[in-house]
């Protein structure tokens, strides 16, 4: 590895610092001039675009259509659903004036006190209130339902302690908002979208997840149920990677969204909302990357194959260009994203280090001797293994290898997850072992008091009641000693 990476902290030395450094060194993002916000750089945004494009197609396959709503929400809207406003009140950024003016010394500007808004506007922390106020105008009959909308946008939630991608005051996301005629239909949609998220992160991000339902304390503000996918990072901490909410009729009633049902009776619409954000970028980094930099799953890598010629003089470069242009064309014909880097302003060693740092799944290298011998050197980023192969038919080999890499990094993450899920019925044992990370399946009596005690004493939280776990005999709560209502997944988290 070139000297450019010598200063990258090792994961085992300081995992948090490793992550922070890697985001910057791999050219993904940097801190913005506004505290708590970030600048997503071109390479980082290219990965987000792949996430966005793939998910957008998956949403549309379920009948969802894209919309866009204003980022400013009247303060009165947030007051209409009490639990919702209470959940977000401390995170809201508020617009109070609509104009600036020159200051007295005319060397800057100040807020014009005469331009105070009659009603303050909230920069959206989420859009349920403004969307449901609009749905009231769109929904009149059962024939208008279901209404399935999604928007890609930014949101603002004031954060005191931030970390690039994982927790920033402003972040990018999608938020789906659906309205339904029946409770059953809305619940089905909420679970369906959770399944879409799970399919996406496992098939495209190569990231295994546990699906489940949140405890009452951990629910989204205003929801009757919140469904979640929880992923495990390499340090054993959980990362909530997507949520889908069954909102009942709370927003239908708060915004008077009524419709005439099939029996010609008035009813309130049933709601869901669901979202993932640029937090997925953090999950991608922390699930797969190593001490040499990013490891990107081929399905999401902006560059799947980088080709680097090693040449002496313009004549040799010309011959290599001819060969590589054919290989590049053939790879692109297979739908593979290729970059041919024949720039002469950087040494090959620097290029190798840079593309390794950026997690490009496959690197192809050819020099003058390789050209004469009809061979090519290939390196796969997931294992760092190199091999010299015949250049003939290399395109077919690379196509298969990309899928092999995708499956390999998924399997590696899956084995890590499965090996660090621990059944635990003893609180003292739990308090000791949670320090080293991992997911713990523990009996819980269902009370807020027990949940709060676990969080206060261990900094761990109930991530979810996981699907697929036998709940017929959950046992005895390890904290209170009372009969458990279910087994829950507990972990420290980001």
N, C-alpha and C positions, 0 to 999 in steps of 0.2 A: 504494500500500500504506500502510495506516495506521501511526501511530507505534509501535504495539505490536510491529511487526516490524523496526523500524530496527536493533535490536541483534542480529538473527540473522546470524551470521557467514556470509560467502559461501563457497561450495564451493571456489572456486579459491584462496581465502585460506588456509583450514585445513579440509580435508574432515572430519577427525576431530572437530574442535570443532563444525562445522556439524551433524554428526549428533547429537552429545551434546545440543546446545542444542535441536535440533528435536524430539527425543523428549520433552523437558520442556515446551517452549513449545506443542507441539501437544496437550498434555494426555494423552499416552500412558502415561507411567510416571514414577516418581521413585525416588530412592534410599531404601531402607528403613532403619530404625534398626539392623538387624543388618547388619554389614559384609558387602558382597558380594551382598546380596539386594536385591530391588526390589519396589515396590508398583506393580502394574498398575492404572491408573486406568480408570474406566468406558469412556471412548472407546477406549482401547487394548484393553481386554478385549472390547469389542464386535467389534473386528476379529478378535481371536483366536477368538471364538465362531464367526464366519463361516468361518474356516479350519477349525476343529474340526468344525463341522456338515457342511461339504462333504466333507472327508476321511472322516469317519465313514461317510457314505453310500456313498462309493466303496469303502471297505474291506468294508462289508457286502455290496455287490454281488459281491464275490469269495468270499463264504461265511464271512467272519470274524465272530466274536461278541465282544462286550465282556465283560470280567471285571474284578475288582478284587482285588489282593493287598495285604497289609500293607506299610507303609512301613519297618518295622523287620525286619531280617534277622539271624538268628544269625551270629555271627562265623565259626563252624565251617563254615557253608555256603560262604563265600567261599574257604575253604581247600581245597575239594574239586576245584576246577579251577585248576591252578597258574598257567597263563598269564593267566587271567582275573583272579585275585586280584592278580597282579603288576602288571597294567595299571591297576588301580583303587586299589591300596593307599594311594598318596600323596594321594588325593582324598577318602578316606572320613571322614565325621563319625561319631564313636563315642559311643554312650550307655553310660555305666558305672554309673549309679545310678538308683534308681527313686523316690527320695523326697527332699524338702527338709525343713528344720526351721528354726525361728526361731533367730536368732543370740543370743549372750549378752546383748547390749544391747536385744534385742527391737525393733530398728528396721529389721529386714530379715531375709532368709533366707540359708541356706547349705546346701550339700550335706550330707546326713546320712551320715557315714562308715559307719554300720552298715547302710546300705541299698545296699551294693554288689551289683551283679548277679553271679550265679554265672558267667554267660557274657555278655560284652558284646554289644550289638546295634548293627548298622550301619544308619544311615539310608540307604535305597537309593540307590546311584549308578546302578543299573540292576537289573533284576529277574530275570535269567536263573537265578540260583542258587535263589531261593525258589520260582520258578515251576516249575523242573524237579524240585525236590524234591516238589512237589505232583503234577506230571504222573505221577510214579512210582505214585501211587495211582489215577490215572484211566486209565492205559494198560495193557492186558493182552493184547489181541489186535489183529491187523491191522484188525479191524472197528472198533476205536476210533480209527482213523487215516483221514485226517489230522485233527489237532486244531488248530483255527485260532482263536487268541485274541488279543485286543488290550486294553490298558488305557490310559485317559487318567488321568494322575496328575502329581505333582511328583516331582522327584529332587533329590538333593544331591550336588554334587561341589565340594569345597573349592577355591576359586579365589583366587589372590593378586591378580591384576590383572583387574578386572571392568569391563564396559561394558554398560549397559542393553540387554537383549534379546540381544545378541551373545554375552556370556559372563558369567553370574552364578552364584553358588554354588548357589542354588536356582532351578530353572526348571520350566516346565510342558512336558509333551510327551505323545506317545503312544508306546507300545512294543508292537509285535506280537511274539508268540512262537508259533511253529508247530512241530508234530511230525509226522513223515512216516515211511512204511514203507520208502521207498527213497531213495537218494542223488539219483537223477534228479528225483524228485518235489520234494525239498527245494530243489535248485538252481533248478528251474523256478519255485517259489514265491518264492524270494529275488529272482530277476530280474523276476518279475511285479510284485512290490510296488515295485521301483525304477521300473518303468514307470508304476505308479499315481501315484507321487510326481512323475515327470516330466510326466505329463498334467495333474496338478493345478496345478503351479507355472506351466506354460505357458498353460493355458486359463483359470485363475482369477487367478493372481498376475500374469499377463502378463509372465513372467520366463523367457527362454530359458535352457536349461541344456545342459551337456555331460554325457553319461552315460559311465561307465567303471568300471574295477575298480582298487582301491587296490593299491599296492605292499605287499610283505610287512611293511615297517616301519610303514606307515600303517594296517594293518588294525586292526579292532576286536579287543580282547583276547579270545582264545579262538576266533576265527573262522578258517576255512580260506580264505575269500574275503570281501572287503567291496566291495560295489558302491555307487557314489556318484553324486549329481548335483551338479555344480559350476556355480555362477553367477558372473557377473562384475559387480562393483559399478562405479559410475561412475568411481571412481578407478583402475580397472584391477586391483584386487585380487580374489582368488577368495574365495567363501564357500561352504563345504560346506553344502548345503541339505537333504540327506536321505541316509540310508544304509540299506542292506539287507545283512544278513550271512548267509552260508551257514556254519553252525557245525559241519557234519559230524555225527559221533557223539560229539563231545567231551563235551557235557553229558549225553547219554544214558548214556555210560559213567561219568561222574563221579557221577551220581545214580542209577545202576543202573535206568534206565528201559528195561525190556525188554518185548518183546511176542512172541507166537507168530505167525509169518508164515503165508502161505498154504500153505507146505510143511510146516507143523507144527513148525518149527524156531524156536528162540529167537534174537532179534536185538535190537540196540539201536536206539532211535528216532533218526531223522535230524532235525536242527533248523535253524530259521532264526530270526532276530530282525531287526526293522526299526523305524526311528523318525524322526520329525521333532519339532522343539521350537519354543518361542517365538523361537528364532533366526530363524525365517521372518519374524517381524515386522521384525527388523533388515534382512533381505534386501529386504523389500518397500519399506522406507523408502529404502534406499541405491540401489536400482535405478531408481526413478522420480522421486523428489522433487527440488525445485529450490530456488532461493534465496528463493522466496516461501512455502515450506512443503511439506507433504505433497502428493503426487499419488497418489491411490488408484485402482486399477483398479475400474471399476464393479461387477464381479462380486463383490468383497469389501468394498466401501464400506458401512459401517453406514447412512449416509445417502447415497443416490444423487442425490437432488435436494433442494435447499433452496429454499424460496419465501419471499421477503422483500417485504412490502408497504411502500410509501413513502406516508405519509398525513399530512394536516393535519386534525386534529380527529376526533372520534368518528364523525361522520356519514360521512366519507370512508372511514374504516377499516371501518365496517359494510358499505359497498358493496363494498369490496375483499375483505372476508371472504367475502361471498356468492359472488363470482366465484372466489376461490381455493379455497373449500371444494369447489366442483364440480370444479376442475382436480385438486385433491388426491385426491378420491374416484376420478376417472377414472384417474389414474396408479396408485393403489394397486390398482385392479381389474386392471391389467396386471402386477401383481406387483412394482412399482417401490417402493423404500423412500424415502418422502418425509417431510420435516419442513417444516411451515408455521410460520414464526417471526414472529408478529405482536406479540411482547412489546414494550411501550413503555418499558422501562427501559434500553434500549441504542440508541444511534444506528445508523441504517442503515450508515454507514461502518464502524463497529466490527464489525457483523455480517458485512459483506462480507469484512473482513480476517480475522476469526476463521474463517469457513467456508473461505476460501481457504487459510489456514494448515493447516486440518484436512483439506484435500484432497478436499472434496466435489466430485464430478465435474461437476455441472450446477447453476447458480444461475439462478433465475427471479425477475425483479423487475418490479413493476407499481406505478405511481403513479396519481394522479387523471387526468392527461392521457392516460395509456395506456388507462385504463379507458374514457374517453370515445371514444378512437380505436380501441378494440378491438385494441390491440397489447400486446406483452410483450417485455421485454429478457431475453435469454438469454446467459449466459457459460459457456464450457466450461473446466474447470480445466486440462486438459492443454496447451492452447495459449494460454489467457487471452484468447481472441478473444470479442468481444461482437457480437451482432446483434439487431436489432429485428424481431420477427416478428408475424404475426397470431396473436392468442390462440386463434382458432378452429382446432381440430385440433392444438394444441401437444403434446398427449399422444402422438400418433403420431410426431411429429417427435422428441420426447425419447426415446422408446423406441428408435428407430433410432440416434439420436445416442449413446446409452450404449454400444451395441455398436461404433459407430465409434470412440469413445474407447478402449474396451478394446483393439481391434485396433491403434489408432494407437500406444498406449504400448508394446504388445508389439513392434510393428515397429521402433520407435525403439530399444528395448533390444536387439533381435536384430541390427540393423545395427551397433550399437556393439560387440556381442560379436564379430560376424564380422569387423569391421574391425580388431580388436585381437588376432586370433590369428595368430601369426607363426611360420612354420617357421624354425628356427635350428640350424645345425650347428657354429657357431664359439663357443667358450666365452668368449673375450674380448669378442666382440660381445654375447653374452648378458649378461655381467656388467654391461656398460654400459647396455644397453637395459632390463633388468629394473627399473632404478631408476625408470623412468617408468610401470611397471605393464604389464599385458597378459598374455595367455596365450601360452606358447611351446611349440611342438611340437618336441621335441628327441630325438635318438637316445640310448638308454641301454643300458649293457652289462648291466644287471640286478643289479649288485652293491650291497650295503649301503654299501661304502666310497665309491663314487662318489656315491651319494645323500646321504650324510652330508657329503661335501665341498661339494657344491652348497649345502646348507642352511647350513653354517658360513660359507661365503664370500659368500653372496648373500642370506641370510634367505628364500630361496625354497624351496618343497618340491614334490615330485612329487605332483600332485593326483590323477592317475589315468592308467591306460592307456586312452585313449578308445576307445569303440566306433565303428565306422564308418570308422576310419582304416586305410589300406592298410599292412599290416605285413609285406608279402612281402619288402621290401628296405629295412630300417630304417636302414642305413648304418653309420657308425662313431661310437662314443661321443665326444662333443665334449670330455670331461674326460680319460678314460683312454686314448683312442686305440684301444681294443679294439673288435672287432665288436659292434655293438649287437644286443640281442635284440628290441627294440621301440622305437617312438616313444612318448614320454610327454608329458603336459601338465604344464608346470612354471609356477608362479606364486607370488607372495607372497600371503598370505592373512590373513583374520581368524580 
